[in-house]
Amino acid sequence: MQAVDQQVLDQVHAWLEGGEACWLATVVQTWGSSPRPVGSLLTCNRDGRAVGSLSGGCVEDDLLEKLMAGELAREQAQFFQYGITPEETERLGLPCGGHLDIVVEPLEPTARYREHFAHVSRRVGRRRCVERTVRLGHRAFSAVDVDAHRPLDYDHDARTLVHTYGPRFQLFIIGSGMVSSYVAEMALALDYQVTVCDPREHLLDDFAVAGVTKIRDMPDDAVRKHASDPLSAIVALTHDPRIDDMGMMEALKTEAFYVGAMGSSRTSASRRERLRALDMSEEELARLHAPIGLPIGSKTPPEIAIAILAEITAVRQGAGAAARTRLEAVSAVAAGA
C-alpha cells in the first residue's frame, strides 16, 4: 500500500467515527498509460473534501461533481469507467490511450460500517494485512485477516471486488550516521516507511532526514516493538557491534523479509561468531545479509546506500540470490580481464 492510500483509509475511519457519510473509490483496472496503479484509493465526504488520488489529473474533479450531484453510487456500490472515448480522454487529461475503471462505494456511519473500517484501520496500524470483499449492487461487504498481499481482483460478471489492504513496506534502520542518511532518503523515494533507531541521543537529534520516524531506544527493544512483521526490512549500519549485534539478535528472530548488517567480510565473519556464541542458530544466521548490499563495488556512502536498497529490492521481488550470483560472475570476469 502506498502512503497516500493509507491516508485514505485513515480518513474514511475518521469520518465514519465522526458520524459523517463518505464515498470510497478504488481503481480496479487500467488500460494504456496510467499515472496511478490498480488499487489506488480516493475518499470524499458530502462537503466535497477529498483525500487520495485516482489519476493525478481531472478525473478526481469530475468524480466529485458526479457524486455531489447524486449521479453515482447514491445507495449502492457502483462500477464506472473513465476514458472510453478519445474526447473524454482528452477532456480529463488522461495519458494518450489510457482509461481506468473504478468502483465507488457509498459509506454510511452505521455501526456495521464503523466496526468494519475500525477493524481495517487497526489491522493496517498493526502492520498486518486484511482483505475486503465488496459485492456491487448490494450493501454487502466483509473483511478477513490474511497473511500477505494478494493482487486486486474485480470480477465484472459477478460484480465483486476483492482487495487486500496492508501496511507500507518499512525500512527499519539501526544507527543514524551518514550511510543511514543516504539509505533513508533513497528508501523514502521508493515509498518505504522509514524508521531510524539509535540509543545515542546526540546522534539521533542530528539526523536531519525529513519524513522518517526517529526512535531513541535500544535496538532489540525497538525491533521487537516496531519491526517484527513480514513487511519490514531491518538494517544495522552503526559499525558499533555493541549496538548492531543487539539489533541483529532480535531481528533474526522476527518475520522481517530482509535482515542485513554493514561491515567487511572479516567484520561479518566475526559478527557471526559472536552471534553463535549468543546461541543464535545456524538457521537464524543464514538469514543475515552480511556484508550488506549487492556487490557493485560501492565505496562511498551513497554508493553503499544504492547497493543496500538494490539488494532489499531484489529480495523483496524474490530475486536476491540470482542478482548476487550474476553480479559476482560479472565481477569475476572483470577481475580476470
C-alpha positions in Angstrom: 0.0 0.0 0.0 1.3 3.4 -0.9 1.4 6.2 1.7 -1.5 8.2 0.1 -3.7 5.1 0.2 -3.1 4.5 3.8 -4.1 8.2 4.4 -7.4 7.4 2.6 -8.3 4.6 4.9 -7.4 6.6 8.0 -9.7 9.4 6.7 -12.5 7.0 6.0 -12.3 5.7 9.5 -12.1 9.2 11.0 -15.2 10.4 9.0 -17.3 7.4 9.9 -16.3 7.6 13.6 -17.3 11.3 13.5 -20.7 10.5 12.1 -20.0 11.6 8.5 -21.0 9.7 5.4 -18.5 9.4 2.6 -17.5 7.5 -0.5 -14.6 5.3 -1.2 -13.4 4.9 -4.8 -11.0 2.2 -6.0 -9.1 1.8 -9.3 -9.9 -1.8 -10.4 -8.4 -1.8 -13.9 -6.3 0.5 -16.1 -5.7 0.4 -19.9 -2.8 2.1 -21.6 -0.7 4.6 -19.7 -1.9 5.4 -16.1 -0.3 7.6 -13.5 -1.8 5.6 -10.6 -1.8 1.8 -10.2 -4.6 -0.6 -9.8 -5.8 -0.5 -6.2 -5.3 3.3 -5.8 -7.9 4.9 -3.5 -9.8 8.1 -3.1 -12.3 9.1 -0.5 -14.5 12.2 -0.2 -17.3 13.4 2.1 -20.5 15.1 1.3 -18.9 18.5 1.6 -16.7 17.7 -1.3 -13.5 17.3 0.7 -11.3 14.6 -0.9 -8.2 12.6 0.2 -6.3 10.4 -2.2 -5.9 10.2 -6.0 -7.2 8.0 -8.8 -5.4 9.5 -11.8 -3.4 12.6 -10.8 -5.5 14.5 -13.3 -9.0 15.8 -13.8 -10.8 12.5 -13.1 -11.0 13.4 -9.4 -12.8 16.7 -10.2 -15.2 15.0 -12.5 -15.9 12.3 -10.0 -16.6 14.8 -7.2 -19.0 16.6 -9.4 -20.9 13.4 -10.2 -21.0 12.4 -6.5 -22.2 15.8 -5.3 -24.9 15.8 -8.0 -26.1 12.3 -7.0 -25.2 10.8 -10.3 -23.1 8.0 -8.9 -23.2 5.4 -6.0 -26.2 7.0 -4.3 -27.2 3.9 -2.4 -25.0 1.0 -3.6 -21.5 0.4 -4.8 -21.2 1.1 -8.5 -18.8 0.4 -11.3 -17.8 3.3 -13.6 -15.4 3.8 -16.4 -13.3 6.8 -17.5 -11.6 7.4 -20.8 -13.9 5.4 -23.0 -13.8 7.8 -25.9 -10.8 9.9 -27.2 -12.8 13.0 -26.5 -13.3 12.1 -22.8 -9.6 11.0 -22.5 -8.5 14.4 -23.8 -11.0 16.3 -21.6 -9.9 14.5 -18.5 -6.2 14.8 -19.2 -5.6 11.1 -19.2 -2.4 9.9 -20.9 -2.7 9.0 -24.6 -4.7 5.8 -24.9 -5.3 5.5 -21.2 -8.5 4.9 -19.4 -9.4 3.5 -16.0 -12.2 1.5 -14.3 -13.3 2.3 -10.8 -15.7 1.0 -8.1 -17.3 3.7 -5.9 -18.8 2.7 -2.6 -21.2 4.9 -0.5 -20.3 4.5 3.2 -22.7 5.4 6.0 -21.7 6.0 9.6 -23.7 3.0 10.8 -22.5 0.7 13.5 -21.6 -2.0 10.9 -19.6 0.3 8.7 -17.8 1.8 11.7 -16.9 -1.6 13.1 -15.8 -2.7 9.7 -13.4 0.2 9.0 -12.2 0.3 12.6 -11.0 -3.3 12.1 -9.4 -2.4 8.8 -7.6 0.6 10.4 -6.4 -1.4 13.4 -5.2 -4.3 11.2 -3.2 -2.0 9.0 -1.9 0.0 12.0 -0.5 -3.2 13.4 1.3 -3.8 10.1 -0.9 -6.7 9.1 -3.0 -7.4 6.0 -6.8 -7.5 5.7 -8.8 -8.5 2.7 -12.1 -6.7 1.9 -14.8 -8.1 -0.3 -17.5 -5.8 -1.8 -20.5 -7.0 -3.8 -21.8 -4.3 -6.1 -25.5 -3.7 -6.3 -25.9 -4.6 -2.7 -24.7 -3.2 0.6 -22.7 -6.3 1.1 -19.1 -6.2 2.3 -16.9 -8.3 4.6 -13.3 -8.4 5.8 -11.0 -11.3 6.6 -7.5 -11.2 8.0 -4.8 -12.6 5.7 -1.0 -13.1 5.9 0.1 -11.3 2.8 -0.9 -9.0 -0.1 -2.8 -10.6 -2.9 -3.5 -8.9 -6.3 -6.7 -6.9 -6.5 -9.4 -9.0 -8.2 -12.5 -7.4 -9.8 -15.0 -9.9 -11.3 -17.1 -7.8 -13.7 -19.7 -10.6 -14.3 -20.1 -11.4 -10.6 -19.8 -7.7 -9.7 -17.4 -8.5 -6.9 -14.3 -6.6 -5.7 -11.7 -8.3 -3.6 -8.9 -6.0 -2.4 -6.1 -6.6 0.2 -5.1 -3.7 2.3 -1.9 -3.7 4.3 0.9 -1.5 5.6 3.6 0.1 3.6 6.9 -1.7 3.4 9.1 -0.5 6.2 12.8 0.0 6.3 14.0 -0.1 9.9 17.5 1.4 10.2 19.7 0.9 13.3 22.1 3.8 13.5 21.9 7.4 12.5 25.2 8.0 10.6 26.0 9.3 7.1 25.2 6.0 5.3 21.9 5.8 7.2 21.0 9.3 5.8 21.5 8.2 2.2 19.7 4.9 2.8 16.8 6.7 4.4 16.5 9.3 1.6 16.5 6.6 -1.1 14.1 4.4 0.8 11.6 7.3 1.1 11.8 7.9 -2.6 10.8 4.2 -3.0 7.8 4.8 -0.8 9.1 2.9 2.2 8.0 3.9 5.7 11.4 4.7 7.3 12.2 4.3 10.9 15.6 5.2 12.4 16.6 3.8 15.8 19.6 4.9 17.8 20.2 4.9 21.6 22.7 7.7 21.2 20.6 10.8 21.7 23.0 13.4 20.3 23.4 11.5 17.0 19.7 10.9 16.6 19.0 14.6 17.3 21.4 15.5 14.5 19.7 13.1 12.0 18.2 15.6 9.6 16.3 13.5 7.0 12.7 14.7 6.9 9.9 12.2 6.8 11.4 9.5 9.0 10.3 8.2 12.4 13.1 8.5 15.0 13.2 6.2 18.0 15.7 6.6 20.8 15.8 3.1 22.3 17.9 0.0 22.5 17.7 -1.7 19.1 16.5 -5.1 20.3 13.6 -3.5 22.2 12.8 -1.2 19.2 12.9 -4.1 16.7 10.6 -6.1 18.9 8.1 -3.3 19.1 8.2 -1.8 15.6 9.7 -4.2 13.0 8.7 -7.8 13.7 6.4 -8.2 10.8 7.0 -9.7 7.3 6.7 -6.3 5.5 9.8 -4.9 7.3 13.4 -4.9 6.3 15.9 -4.3 9.1 19.5 -3.0 8.5 22.2 -2.3 11.1 24.5 0.5 10.0 26.3 1.8 13.1 29.7 -0.1 12.8 29.4 -0.5 16.6 29.0 -4.2 17.4 27.5 -3.3 20.8 24.6 -1.8 19.1 24.4 -3.7 15.8 24.7 -7.1 17.4 22.0 -6.4 19.8 19.7 -5.4 17.0 20.6 -8.4 14.9 19.9 -10.8 17.8 16.3 -9.7 17.8 15.9 -9.1 14.1 16.9 -12.6 13.1 14.1 -13.9 15.2 11.4 -11.8 13.5 9.4 -12.3 10.4 11.2 -9.4 8.6 11.8 -10.2 4.9 15.3 -8.8 5.0 17.9 -8.5 7.7 21.4 -7.0 6.9 24.4 -5.6 8.7 27.1 -3.3 7.3 30.7 -4.4 7.5 33.6 -6.0 5.6 33.8 -9.8 5.0 36.1 -10.1 8.0 33.8 -8.0 10.2 30.8 -10.0 9.1 32.5 -13.3 9.9 33.4 -12.0 13.4 29.8 -10.9 13.9 28.5 -14.4 13.0 30.9 -15.9 15.5 29.7 -13.6 18.2 26.1 -14.3 17.4 26.8 -18.1 17.5 28.3 -17.6 21.0 25.0 -16.0 22.0 23.1 -19.2 21.0 21.8 -18.0 17.6 21.0 -21.0 15.4 22.6 -21.6 12.0 19.1 -21.3 10.5 18.8 -17.8 12.0 22.3 -16.8 10.9 21.6 -18.0 7.4 19.0 -15.1 7.1 21.7 -12.5 7.7 22.8 -10.5 4.7 26.4 -9.5 5.6 28.3 -8.0 4.1 25.2 -6.0 3.3 24.1 -5.0 -0.2 24.8 -6.3 -3.7 28.4 -6.5 -4.7 28.6 -3.5 -7.0 32.0 -2.2 -5.9 30.4 0.5 -3.7 32.8 2.6 -1.6 31.1 6.0 -0.8 28.1 6.3 1.4 25.6 7.0 -1.5 27.1 4.0 -3.4 26.7 1.8 -0.3 23.1 3.0 0.0 22.4 2.1 -3.6 23.8 -1.4 -3.0 21.7 -1.9 0.1 18.5 -0.8 -1.5 19.2 -2.8 -4.6 19.6 -6.0 -2.6 16.5 -5.3 -0.5 14.5 -4.7 -3.7 15.9 -8.0 -5.2 15.0 -9.9 -2.0 11.5 -8.3 -1.9 10.9 -9.4 -5.5 12.2 -13.0 -4.8 15.4 -12.4 -6.9 18.0 -11.8 -4.2 20.2 -14.9 -4.8 20.0 -14.6 -8.6 21.0 -10.9 -8.5 24.0 -11.6 -6.3 25.1 -14.6 -8.4 25.0 -12.5 -11.6 27.0 -9.6 -10.1 29.6 -11.9 -8.6 30.0 -13.6 -12.0 30.5 -10.2 -13.7 33.0 -9.1 -11.0 35.0 -12.3 -11.5 35.1 -11.7 -15.3 36.2 -8.1 -14.8 38.9 -9.1 -12.3 40.3 -11.6 -14.8 40.3 -9.2 -17.7 
